[in-house]
Amino acid sequence: MFEVELKRAGEIAYRDVVPGAAAQNHPVLCIHGYPESSLMWRDLLPPLADAGHRAVAPDLPGYGNSPPIQEATWEHHVDAVEAFRRAVGLDRAVLVVHDWGGLIGMRWACDHPDAVAGMILSNTGFFPDGKWHGMGKLLRTEGEGEAALEAMTREAFGDMLRASGRGFDEDRLDEYWQAFTSEDSRRGQLDLYRSGDFSKLEPYDGRLAALGVPTLILWGERDEFAPVAGAHRFHREIPGSELVLIEDAGHFAFEDDPERCAREIVTFLGRAGL
């Protein structure tokens, strides 16, 4: 099993596994969701390396070990993914995304189609008629969002995530809590959600399908934030895509059942010749 290394490309911290001479397959770029960091992929990166892939996962600005940026909007996060890809020397990669990482990563993929060899979409959305759930609505509301983040404690944060997923041990919670430890990082969360108007996806209608790359939709079936109907919609809208439902997992499928998720992804990549 290969070792995950924590590295830095400029201001962006990232986890990287390089299998050396065995890296004969496409590299894999993993984009985490909210409020996590690249640590969410720690059980996926080594199996990818075992299968001959370089596996790379950045901490988005303001999360994990990456400092926040000014005006941490959806658009600026998309730009940060492209800058990171170039900084670490990825040419054409398989994209793996979850939650907000999907909204960021799929927008990046549509803007840079030549850089995308395949996609794995997990518990996310990319629909112009999407609607925000309770937490999203709260953070998008002036005044209420600020008050909610200011009042958040480490204990309440842990309780919130554990109510939605099984795999949140103390080490992971400590890592993810870093996004709440400064005024700038909390402000970045508000910037992200308040820039998240689903109408911005109208120009992207049909562009995921137009990528024409092998696509796996891997979904925690018990998701209360991104319901399983979204998985079926992706499956309908992306011709030739494959759909796998993780029956006993919720929104945080990679925390609930990391071994199953890794196995499904490695098997899919081998089957797709990626």
Secondary structure, DSSP 4 states (H G I P E B T S, - for coil): -PPPEEEEETTEEEEEE--GGG--S--EEEE--TT--GGGGTTTHHHHHHTT--EEEEPPTTSTTSPP-SS--HHHHHHHHHHHHHHTT-SSEEEEEETHHHHHHHHHHHH-GGGEEEEEEES----TT----HHHHHHHSTTHHHHHHHH--HHHHHHHHHTT-S---HHHHHHHHGGGSSHHHHHHHHHHHHT--GGGGGGGTTHHHHH---EEEEEETT-SSS-THHHHHHHHHSTT-EEEEETT--S-HHHH-HHHHHHHHHHHHHHTT-
